[in-house]
């Protein structure tokens, strides 16, 4: 399955409460993604919470966009990526 880096901009910031409500919001995204064969692996968020960089597995960029639209999440850019780490050569 291809892996993608998804960049999102949140004009008002991305604020997910660290409680049951936040957990429920994340689970709803996971469940919506599953309908499109998309898996949210993890995300990085800028210190000001205005931009996120999310790692996703999915069949295509179109599937990632459709899942994002269904979950009311913005998408600025989708880039197919592969893992490269410093331990590759050891």
C-alpha angles and dihedrals in degrees: 000000000000119000123221138192110220119198117203131182120208110196092198095035131257109272116175112174116234094234141074092296091056092046090051092050091052092047090052089056091049092050093047091049091053090063088065098040090254126138124199106218101179142307141227120213127200116244091253089049092232097116132039130191110204128191113217137175115212146138096257145344088259091059090050091051092048092050091048092050091050090051093045092243123145122238121201099167140355119202126181108231141184129206118264119170135166092251093064091094097049 
